[in-house]
Amino acid sequence: MKPPVFDYAFVEHLDEVVELLAADGGEARLLAGGQSLIAMLNMRLIQPTLVVDISRLPDHDFITLKEGVVEIGCTVTQSDLQLWPGLAESLPLLKRALPWVGHRQTRNKGTVCGSIAHADPSAELPLCLAALNGEAVLYSSRGERVLAAHELQVGTLETACEPDEMIRALRFPRAVPGVGYGFGEVAYRHGDFAIVAIAVLASTEGVRIAVGGVSEKPEICEWPLMEDRFLNDALNDLAWKLGTTEDQHATAYYRRSLIRKLGRRVVGEALACVG
């Protein structure tokens, strides 16, 4: 299929973006990498009146360290982040997750902020943002506001962004000593959206586990550190507590089985890195 008719604006300043968003009455869409937007346009799942191209917005291709967080600008691609020299030290969870995000070709165009804004419940980057309890910096003509990950994604392909707001940057907390990280997922093919994806942070105090692909947004659970013999029961309880969705891709039974089996492996991976 071909996309619907729409106006196109290439912007070169942040104020241009928010001015166009404010003037369009909520019918505009932002184009950064376009790896999700173009497909949705072609299938006519969305029919905006205006597409605002921010792919070359100046001064927003930054990855910076400050005040215990890594801040990532809205034009940074997934490949940019994957090749960032500080990734393994500062964001080891994303180091593990990024190879699962689409394919090399899509990561070369798709942006980190764009994936968060798309808010697919099976996507890896929203899951990591939720697991790390990161933040999104939103910007509009009214100014700036910051939302925590659990406030930002409110449903399938739905965020708390107002129609005239954009995600200007993301803030991921930097890794701290004594915390181990683990990530894993199961998909039909590498690069497909996950049937179930799991991200884990572990320390001597406890375990924080984030599960994607089972509901309308990433689900978070925290446990105190437990003996290994209790882990299977904890994962089984979690699988049933989440309920899990059933669709054309997988049954609820299969997703519960993945939470138990994949969860055990990823928790073990994170605990092995605690030091």
C-alpha positions in Angstrom: 0.0 0.0 0.0 0.9 3.6 -0.4 0.7 6.2 2.4 -2.1 8.8 2.6 -1.5 12.3 1.4 0.2 14.6 4.0 2.2 17.8 4.2 6.0 17.5 4.9 8.2 19.9 6.9 11.9 19.6 7.2 13.0 21.5 10.4 16.3 22.9 11.4 15.5 24.4 14.8 13.8 23.0 17.9 11.3 25.9 18.1 10.1 25.1 14.6 9.2 21.6 15.7 7.1 22.7 18.7 5.5 25.5 16.7 4.4 23.1 14.0 3.1 20.6 16.6 1.2 23.2 18.4 -0.4 24.6 15.2 -1.5 21.3 13.8 -4.0 20.4 16.4 -2.6 17.0 17.3 -2.6 15.6 13.7 1.2 15.9 13.1 3.7 13.1 13.5 7.5 13.3 14.0 9.9 11.6 11.6 13.3 10.7 13.1 14.5 7.4 11.8 11.1 6.4 10.3 11.5 2.6 10.9 8.1 2.4 12.5 6.4 5.5 11.1 6.9 4.7 7.5 5.5 1.2 7.9 2.5 2.6 9.7 1.9 5.2 7.0 2.1 2.6 4.3 -0.4 0.4 6.0 -2.5 3.5 6.7 -2.7 2.7 10.4 -2.1 6.4 10.9 -3.1 9.3 8.6 -1.4 12.5 9.8 -2.0 15.8 8.1 1.7 16.8 8.6 5.0 14.9 9.0 7.7 16.9 10.7 11.2 15.6 9.8 13.6 16.1 12.8 16.2 13.7 11.5 18.8 16.4 11.1 17.8 18.6 14.0 21.0 20.4 15.1 22.6 19.7 18.5 20.4 16.7 19.3 22.8 13.9 18.2 24.5 13.8 21.7 25.3 11.1 24.1 26.5 12.8 27.3 27.3 11.7 30.9 26.1 14.0 33.7 24.9 13.7 37.2 24.8 9.9 37.2 22.9 9.5 34.0 23.5 9.0 30.3 21.4 11.5 28.3 20.7 10.6 24.7 19.4 13.2 22.2 16.4 12.6 19.9 18.4 12.1 16.7 20.8 9.5 18.1 20.4 6.3 16.2 20.4 2.8 17.8 23.7 2.1 15.9 25.2 5.4 17.3 24.5 4.2 20.8 25.6 0.6 20.1 29.0 2.0 18.9 29.4 4.5 21.7 32.7 3.8 23.5 31.2 4.2 27.0 28.3 1.8 26.4 29.7 -1.3 28.2 30.8 0.6 31.3 27.9 3.0 31.7 24.9 1.1 30.2 25.7 -2.6 30.3 22.0 -3.5 30.1 21.7 -1.7 26.8 24.9 -3.3 25.6 23.2 -6.6 26.0 19.9 -5.5 24.6 20.8 -3.5 21.5 21.9 -6.5 19.3 18.3 -7.8 19.7 16.8 -4.5 18.4 15.7 -5.1 14.8 18.5 -5.6 12.4 21.8 -3.8 11.6 20.1 -1.9 8.7 17.2 -0.7 10.8 19.4 0.2 13.7 21.4 2.5 11.3 18.3 4.6 10.8 16.0 3.9 13.8 16.5 6.3 16.7 16.6 5.5 20.4 14.0 8.1 21.3 11.9 7.1 18.4 11.6 3.5 19.7 10.6 4.9 23.1 8.0 7.2 21.5 6.6 4.3 19.5 6.0 2.4 22.7 5.6 -1.1 21.4 5.2 -3.4 24.4 7.4 -6.0 22.8 10.3 -3.6 22.0 13.6 -3.9 23.8 14.4 -0.2 24.4 11.2 0.7 26.2 11.8 -2.4 28.4 15.3 -1.3 29.3 14.1 2.3 30.1 11.5 0.8 32.4 13.9 -1.7 34.0 16.4 1.1 34.7 13.7 3.5 35.8 14.9 6.0 33.3 13.3 9.3 32.3 12.1 11.0 29.2 12.6 14.8 28.7 9.6 16.2 26.9 9.5 19.5 25.2 6.7 21.8 23.8 5.9 25.4 23.4 5.0 25.5 27.0 8.5 24.4 28.1 10.1 21.2 29.3 8.9 18.5 31.6 10.4 15.1 32.7 8.5 11.9 33.0 9.7 8.7 34.6 9.5 5.5 32.4 6.5 4.2 34.3 4.7 7.4 33.7 5.6 7.7 30.1 4.3 4.5 28.5 0.6 4.1 29.3 -0.4 1.4 26.8 0.2 -0.3 23.5 1.7 2.3 21.1 0.6 5.0 23.6 2.5 7.4 25.8 1.7 10.3 28.1 3.1 12.8 25.6 0.6 15.5 24.8 0.0 16.0 21.0 2.2 19.1 21.0 5.1 17.5 22.8 8.1 15.7 21.6 10.7 13.5 23.4 13.7 15.7 23.2 16.0 13.3 25.1 16.2 10.2 27.3 18.0 9.8 30.6 19.3 6.3 31.5 20.9 5.9 35.0 24.5 4.9 34.7 25.6 1.5 36.0 26.8 1.4 39.6 29.2 -1.0 41.3 27.7 -4.0 42.8 24.8 -4.3 40.4 24.6 -7.1 37.7 22.6 -6.9 34.5 21.0 -9.5 32.3 18.9 -9.5 29.2 17.3 -12.1 27.0 14.3 -12.6 24.7 12.6 -15.2 22.6 11.4 -14.3 19.1 10.5 -16.4 16.0 13.5 -14.9 14.2 16.4 -12.7 15.4 15.3 -9.1 14.9 11.6 -9.8 15.2 9.7 -8.3 18.1 9.9 -10.4 21.2 7.3 -12.9 22.2 8.8 -12.4 25.7 11.7 -10.3 26.7 13.2 -10.0 30.1 15.7 -7.5 31.6 17.1 -7.9 35.1 19.1 -5.8 37.6 20.5 -7.8 40.5 22.5 -6.9 43.6 23.1 -8.3 47.1 19.9 -6.5 48.2 17.6 -8.1 45.6 16.4 -8.5 42.1 14.4 -6.1 39.8 12.9 -7.9 36.8 11.2 -6.3 33.8 9.1 -8.3 31.4 8.0 -7.2 27.9 5.7 -8.8 25.4 3.1 -10.0 27.9 0.9 -6.9 28.4 0.3 -3.4 27.1 3.5 -2.1 28.6 6.6 -3.4 30.4 5.8 -5.0 33.7 8.2 -4.6 36.7 8.6 -6.8 39.7 11.1 -6.5 42.6 12.1 -9.3 45.0 14.5 -9.4 47.9 17.5 -11.6 47.3 16.4 -15.3 47.7 17.9 -18.7 47.8 18.1 -20.4 44.4 15.6 -23.1 45.4 12.9 -20.4 45.7 13.5 -18.8 42.4 11.4 -21.2 40.4 8.4 -20.6 42.6 8.9 -16.8 42.4 9.0 -16.9 38.6 6.0 -19.2 38.4 4.1 -16.7 40.7 5.2 -13.9 38.4 4.1 -15.7 35.3 0.6 -16.2 36.7 0.4 -12.7 38.2 1.1 -11.1 34.9 -1.7 -13.1 33.2 0.0 -12.7 29.8 -1.6 -12.0 26.5 -2.7 -14.6 24.0 -2.6 -13.7 20.3 -1.6 -15.1 16.9 2.0 -15.2 17.9 1.8 -17.2 21.1 -0.5 -18.7 23.6 -0.7 -17.4 27.2 0.6 -20.9 28.3 3.7 -20.5 26.1 4.4 -17.0 27.4 4.1 -18.2 31.0 6.6 -21.0 30.2 9.0 -18.5 28.7 8.8 -16.2 31.8 9.7 -19.2 34.0 12.5 -20.6 31.8 14.0 -17.5 30.3 13.6 -15.6 33.5 15.7 -18.1 35.4 18.5 -17.8 32.8 18.5 -14.1 32.8 18.3 -13.7 36.6 21.3 -16.1 36.8 23.2 -14.1 34.2 22.6 -10.9 36.3 23.5 -12.5 39.6 26.7 -13.8 38.1 27.8 -10.3 37.3 27.2 -8.9 40.9 30.4 -7.8 42.3 
